[in-house]
Amino acid sequence: MLEQESMEIRTVPVQSRRRYFDLLLLADEQESMVNRYIDKGDMFVASTDGTDVGEAVVMPLGHGVLELKNIAISPEFQRHGYGKLLTEQILSYYGNGCAVMLVGTGDSRMTVSFYESCGFTYSHRVPDFFIDNYDHPIIECGVRLIDMVYFKRINHDSALLENSFFLRPALKTDVESLRFLFMETVKCVNFGDYTREEVDDWASCGMDLSHWEQLLADADYFIVAEHPLAGMVGFASMTDDCEYLHSLFVSKDYQHIGIATALLQAVERHANEKGRKHIHTEASITARPFFEHKGYGVEKAQMAKANRLYMRNYVMSKQL
């Protein structure tokens, strides 16, 4: 086994990172994908006895969450414990400034076993990532990679953990959590602006799981905010070719820590990437001040039907 003193890591300035492209391509074989992140975040190079043995790129996602975007060890130094040691030294480098470290990988036993051995546990997956983002089949251990599988390692000593969260795509397996979060949020958060009868009627719109299954199927973009320990703490969805913000809800237990802002920024950024210049939504009385603060204007007030009852909300819009 290696002793920690036998390997050192150093940060690499942006202007020097491309000299390590051969190492980067060991972990991510498409140059255009590496170019998406090589100039962002932090890059580390590991060396032992004056010889560079590996590299890693780490992206800060905010809220105490970091993502290990790329990690590779030179072939001649592989299977000697350097990868695990590099991972540990990176985590030590960030200390309690890192509440959660995420890493995405192909669904290959070789890489999954490595991250599990480093103390990572399953988080979520991004379906068809390797099909949608790579211009050729990615093969590992004789298997074509399809989904990106994310793992997480939680730092329970970090003071940032309580308010940490990260965004991810909504999955079919999320329907029960979506239903629960929606109903609990409406009944608790919106109760100050609507009557008990109104919030109960509104919440009942989300009772049927098939409603969420259909919403997932119809949405052009659907993301959730996940707390590393508590699970789903918010979600947002877009329809009408990414011009209509269909929903944005945050758990009653995680209000006012930036989740709604992060979700809104993500959907607006996605709409921008799709070339949209305008986004509109229907905001409740409760949500109207939030949207106004984010640059949305009221087009009209209306009485919109929930399940049985009609309740006041506002059609609001923003130029992107």
C-alpha positions as CSV (number, residue, x, y, z in Angstrom):
1,M,0.0,0.0,0.0
2,L,1.1,3.6,-0.7
3,E,1.9,6.0,2.1
4,Q,0.2,9.4,1.7
5,E,3.6,11.1,2.0
6,S,4.7,9.4,-1.2
7,M,2.4,11.4,-3.4
8,E,1.8,15.2,-3.6
9,I,-0.9,17.2,-5.5
10,R,-0.6,20.6,-6.9
11,T,-3.1,22.9,-8.6
12,V,-2.6,23.7,-12.3
13,P,-3.3,27.2,-13.7
14,V,-5.7,27.5,-16.6
15,Q,-3.0,28.4,-19.1
16,S,-1.1,25.2,-18.3
17,R,-3.9,22.6,-18.4
18,R,-3.7,21.6,-22.0
19,R,-0.3,20.1,-21.5
20,Y,-2.1,17.3,-19.6
21,F,-4.6,16.6,-22.4
22,D,-3.3,13.0,-22.8
23,L,-4.1,12.3,-19.2
24,L,-7.5,14.0,-19.4
25,L,-8.5,11.9,-22.5
26,L,-7.8,8.7,-20.5
27,A,-10.9,9.4,-18.5
28,D,-13.0,11.3,-21.1
29,E,-12.0,10.3,-24.6
30,Q,-13.8,13.0,-26.6
31,E,-11.9,16.2,-26.8
32,S,-15.0,18.4,-27.2
33,M,-16.3,17.1,-23.9
34,V,-13.1,17.8,-22.1
35,N,-13.1,21.3,-23.5
36,R,-16.4,22.0,-21.8
37,Y,-14.8,22.0,-18.4
38,I,-11.0,22.1,-18.7
39,D,-10.9,25.9,-18.2
40,K,-13.3,25.8,-15.3
41,G,-13.0,24.8,-11.6
42,D,-9.8,23.4,-10.2
43,M,-7.3,21.1,-11.8
44,F,-4.8,19.0,-9.8
45,V,-1.8,17.0,-10.9
46,A,-0.5,14.2,-8.7
47,S,3.2,13.4,-8.6
48,T,5.5,11.0,-6.9
49,D,9.3,11.3,-6.8
50,G,9.1,14.1,-9.3
51,T,7.0,12.2,-11.8
52,D,3.5,13.1,-12.7
53,V,1.2,10.1,-12.2
54,G,-2.3,11.5,-12.6
55,E,-4.7,14.4,-12.7
56,A,-8.2,15.4,-11.6
57,V,-10.6,18.3,-12.4
58,V,-13.1,19.5,-9.8
59,M,-16.0,21.8,-10.5
60,P,-17.7,23.8,-7.7
61,L,-21.5,23.6,-8.1
62,G,-22.3,25.8,-5.2
63,H,-24.0,25.2,-1.8
64,G,-21.1,23.1,-0.6
65,V,-21.3,20.6,-3.6
66,L,-18.3,19.8,-5.8
67,E,-18.2,17.5,-8.8
68,L,-15.2,15.4,-9.7
69,K,-15.4,15.9,-13.5
70,N,-12.3,14.0,-14.6
71,I,-9.8,11.8,-12.8
72,A,-7.1,9.7,-14.5
73,I,-3.9,7.9,-13.6
74,S,-1.1,7.2,-16.2
75,P,-1.3,3.6,-17.4
76,E,2.1,2.6,-16.0
77,F,0.9,3.7,-12.5
78,Q,-2.5,2.2,-12.5
79,R,-3.6,-0.5,-10.1
80,H,-1.2,0.7,-7.4
81,G,-3.6,2.8,-5.3
82,Y,-2.8,6.2,-6.8
83,G,-6.4,6.9,-7.9
84,K,-7.8,6.3,-4.5
85,L,-5.0,8.3,-2.9
86,L,-5.6,11.2,-5.3
87,T,-9.3,11.2,-4.5
88,E,-8.6,11.3,-0.7
89,Q,-6.1,14.1,-1.1
90,I,-8.5,16.2,-3.1
91,L,-11.2,15.7,-0.5
92,S,-8.6,16.7,2.2
93,Y,-7.7,19.8,0.1
94,Y,-11.3,21.1,0.2
95,G,-11.9,20.0,3.8
96,N,-15.1,21.1,5.3
97,G,-15.7,23.5,2.4
98,C,-17.0,20.4,0.6
99,A,-20.2,19.0,2.0
100,V,-20.8,16.6,-0.9
101,M,-18.6,15.4,-3.7
102,L,-20.4,14.1,-6.8
103,V,-18.9,12.1,-9.6
104,G,-20.5,10.8,-12.8
105,T,-19.3,7.7,-14.6
106,G,-20.4,5.1,-17.0
107,D,-22.3,2.1,-15.8
108,S,-19.2,-0.1,-15.8
109,R,-18.3,-2.5,-13.0
110,M,-14.7,-1.4,-13.2
111,T,-15.3,2.3,-12.5
112,V,-18.3,1.8,-10.2
113,S,-16.2,-0.5,-8.0
114,F,-13.5,2.1,-7.8
115,Y,-15.8,4.8,-6.6
116,E,-17.5,2.5,-4.2
117,S,-14.1,1.6,-2.8
118,C,-13.5,5.4,-2.3
119,G,-16.6,5.7,-0.1
120,F,-19.0,7.0,-2.8
121,T,-22.6,5.7,-2.8
122,Y,-25.2,5.8,-5.6
123,S,-27.0,9.2,-6.2
124,H,-28.8,9.3,-9.5
125,R,-28.4,8.7,-13.2
126,V,-28.7,10.8,-16.4
127,P,-30.4,8.6,-19.0
128,D,-28.8,8.3,-22.5
129,F,-25.9,10.7,-21.5
130,F,-23.3,8.9,-23.6
131,I,-25.6,8.6,-26.6
132,D,-26.7,12.3,-26.5
133,N,-23.3,13.8,-25.9
134,Y,-20.7,11.7,-27.7
135,D,-20.2,11.4,-31.4
136,H,-19.2,7.7,-31.2
137,P,-20.0,4.7,-29.0
138,I,-18.1,4.7,-25.7
139,I,-17.1,1.2,-24.8
140,E,-15.8,0.1,-21.5
141,C,-15.0,-3.5,-20.4
142,G,-16.7,-4.6,-23.6
143,V,-19.9,-2.8,-22.8
144,R,-21.3,0.2,-24.5
145,L,-22.0,3.0,-22.0
146,I,-25.5,4.5,-22.2
147,D,-26.4,6.3,-19.0
148,M,-24.3,8.5,-16.8
149,V,-24.4,7.2,-13.3
150,Y,-23.7,9.6,-10.4
151,F,-22.3,8.7,-7.1
152,K,-21.9,11.0,-4.0
153,R,-19.6,11.1,-1.0
154,I,-21.0,13.1,2.0
155,N,-18.8,15.0,4.4
156,H,-20.9,14.8,7.6
157,D,-18.4,17.1,9.4
158,S,-19.1,20.0,7.0
159,A,-21.2,22.9,8.4
160,L,-22.4,23.4,4.9
161,L,-24.2,20.1,4.7
162,E,-27.5,21.3,6.3
163,N,-28.2,23.7,3.4
164,S,-26.5,21.8,0.6
165,F,-28.3,20.7,-2.5
166,F,-27.6,19.9,-6.2
167,L,-29.7,19.9,-9.3
168,R,-30.3,16.8,-11.4
169,P,-32.8,15.6,-14.1
170,A,-36.1,14.3,-12.9
171,L,-36.5,10.5,-13.3
172,K,-39.5,8.3,-13.6
173,T,-38.7,6.9,-10.2
174,D,-39.3,10.4,-8.7
175,V,-43.1,10.4,-9.1
176,E,-43.9,9.5,-5.5
177,S,-41.5,12.2,-4.2
178,L,-42.8,14.8,-6.6
179,R,-46.4,14.1,-5.4
180,F,-45.5,14.3,-1.7
181,L,-43.4,17.5,-2.1
182,F,-46.1,19.2,-4.1
183,M,-48.9,18.4,-1.8
184,E,-47.1,19.2,1.4
185,T,-45.8,22.5,0.0
186,V,-49.1,23.7,-1.2
187,K,-50.8,22.8,2.1
188,C,-48.2,24.5,4.3
189,V,-46.4,27.2,2.3
190,N,-49.5,28.6,0.4
191,F,-51.9,28.4,3.3
192,G,-51.1,32.0,4.3
193,D,-52.5,33.3,1.0
194,Y,-55.4,30.9,0.4
195,T,-58.1,29.4,2.5
196,R,-57.8,25.8,3.8
197,E,-60.5,24.7,1.3
198,E,-58.5,26.3,-1.5
199,V,-55.2,24.7,-0.6
200,D,-56.8,21.3,-0.1
201,D,-58.4,21.5,-3.5
202,W,-55.2,22.6,-5.1
203,A,-53.2,19.9,-3.4
204,S,-55.7,17.3,-4.6
205,C,-54.6,18.0,-8.2
206,G,-51.4,16.1,-7.5
207,M,-53.0,13.1,-5.8
208,D,-52.9,10.7,-8.7
209,L,-49.4,9.3,-9.5
210,S,-50.4,9.1,-13.2
211,H,-50.5,12.9,-13.2
212,W,-46.8,13.1,-12.4
213,E,-46.0,10.3,-14.9
214,Q,-47.7,12.3,-17.6
215,L,-46.1,15.5,-16.6
216,L,-42.7,13.9,-16.8
217,A,-43.5,12.5,-20.2
218,D,-44.8,15.8,-21.5
219,A,-42.2,18.2,-20.1
220,D,-39.5,19.6,-22.3
221,Y,-37.3,20.1,-19.3
222,F,-37.8,18.8,-15.7
223,I,-35.2,19.1,-12.9
224,V,-35.2,18.5,-9.2
225,A,-33.1,19.8,-6.4
226,E,-31.8,17.1,-4.1
227,H,-30.4,17.4,-0.6
228,P,-27.7,14.7,-0.1
229,L,-29.5,13.4,3.0
230,A,-33.1,14.5,2.8
231,G,-33.6,13.6,-0.9
232,M,-35.8,15.8,-3.1
233,V,-36.3,19.3,-1.8
234,G,-37.6,21.1,-4.9
235,F,-38.4,20.8,-8.6
236,A,-39.2,22.8,-11.7
237,S,-40.6,21.9,-15.1
238,M,-41.0,23.6,-18.5
239,T,-43.5,22.9,-21.4
240,D,-44.6,24.6,-24.6
241,D,-41.1,24.1,-26.2
242,C,-39.4,25.6,-23.1
243,E,-41.4,28.9,-23.1
244,Y,-43.7,28.1,-20.3
245,L,-42.5,27.5,-16.7
246,H,-45.1,24.9,-15.7
247,S,-44.1,24.4,-12.1
248,L,-41.6,25.5,-9.5
249,F,-41.9,24.2,-5.9
250,V,-39.6,24.0,-2.9
251,S,-40.1,21.9,0.2
252,K,-41.6,23.6,3.2
253,D,-38.6,22.5,5.2
254,Y,-36.0,24.0,2.8
255,Q,-37.4,27.5,2.1
256,H,-35.1,30.6,1.8
257,I,-31.8,28.9,1.2
258,G,-31.6,29.6,-2.6
259,I,-33.2,26.5,-4.0
260,A,-36.0,28.4,-5.9
261,T,-33.4,30.8,-7.3
262,A,-31.1,27.9,-8.5
263,L,-34.0,26.1,-10.1
264,L,-35.2,29.3,-11.9
265,Q,-31.7,30.1,-13.1
266,A,-31.4,26.6,-14.5
267,V,-34.7,26.7,-16.4
268,E,-33.9,30.2,-17.8
269,R,-30.5,29.1,-18.8
270,H,-32.0,26.0,-20.6
271,A,-34.5,28.2,-22.4
272,N,-31.7,30.5,-23.5
273,E,-29.7,27.6,-24.8
274,K,-32.8,26.6,-26.8
275,G,-32.9,30.1,-28.3
276,R,-36.0,31.2,-26.4
277,K,-36.3,35.0,-25.8
278,H,-39.4,34.9,-23.6
279,I,-40.7,32.8,-20.7
280,H,-44.0,33.0,-18.9
281,T,-45.6,31.3,-16.0
282,E,-48.7,31.3,-13.8
283,A,-47.7,32.4,-10.3
284,S,-49.7,32.0,-7.1
285,I,-50.2,34.9,-4.7
286,T,-47.4,33.4,-2.6
287,A,-45.0,33.2,-5.5
288,R,-45.7,36.5,-7.1
289,P,-43.1,38.5,-5.0
290,F,-40.4,36.0,-5.8
291,F,-40.9,36.2,-9.5
292,E,-41.2,40.0,-9.4
293,H,-37.8,40.1,-7.6
294,K,-36.4,37.9,-10.4
295,G,-37.5,40.3,-13.2
296,Y,-41.0,38.9,-14.1
297,G,-43.8,41.3,-14.7
298,V,-47.5,40.7,-14.2
299,E,-49.5,40.5,-17.5
300,K,-52.8,39.8,-15.8
301,A,-54.6,38.5,-12.8
302,Q,-56.9,35.6,-13.3
303,M,-59.1,33.1,-11.5
304,A,-57.7,29.7,-12.5
305,K,-59.3,26.4,-11.8
306,A,-57.5,23.9,-9.6
307,N,-59.6,20.8,-9.1
308,R,-63.1,22.0,-8.2
309,L,-62.4,25.6,-7.2
310,Y,-61.2,28.7,-9.0
311,M,-58.3,30.6,-7.3
312,R,-56.5,33.8,-8.0
313,N,-53.1,33.7,-9.6
314,Y,-51.1,35.8,-12.0
315,V,-49.8,35.3,-15.6
316,M,-46.2,36.6,-15.4
317,S,-43.5,36.9,-18.0
318,K,-39.9,37.8,-18.6
319,Q,-37.7,38.7,-21.5
320,L,-34.6,36.5,-21.4
